[in-house]
Amino acid sequence: MGSPLSLEFTNSWFESSARSTWDQLIPQLKPKRILEIGSYEGASTCYLIDKLAPQEGQIEIHCIDTWEGGLENQQGGIAPADMSGVEKRFCSNTELALAAKAPAEVKLVRHKDFSYKALARLLDNGKEGFFDFVYIDGSHQAVDVITDAIMSYYLVRKDGILAFDDYNWSEFAGEKRDPLRCPKLAIDSFSNIFFRKVVALKVPLYQVYFRKIA
């Protein structure tokens, strides 16, 4: 997809962590209403447009991101980035993907804000139980991840999928590892608290997927 459309990505995070699973999951789920928390340069967004728009009719994708980056993207972090350039690439990449796949059939809504604010607005605007698929790949801080998880649970429909990226991500290794600055603690907590409301799916450990059952 990237080569013919001249999409520009500065990393292969989506390709290495999610694509192989999505190649199996997305054709089965066939989501029409999708929510992304953390869109970065738009790799996952463009994938969904490419795979779903030609065959599923109108789809609706909501992308939430501050495009300011997290602690790891700041100077001195483990993945420093020019976030203004990241945002420009998101816009350029998604525009190219839309132009190639009948833009009239894709409603792409960009929420440039902190996720807890954007998620609260979606709930307030009547989007409870609206989404077929929610992909949580925003902040890596445990407090943010658990907030995203709980609010997203109410936004996804019954039998919809909640997906978490970066389950084993760590800002530091070994003794420096801070559990509050990793997604794992939050994802485990969500799984334990909501165990009567979600079912974990068998997928690679770097990502975790749940089906909402109640």
Order of alpha helices (4+ residues) and beta strands (2+ residues): alpha-alpha-alpha-beta-alpha-beta-alpha-beta-alpha-beta-alpha-beta-alpha-beta-beta
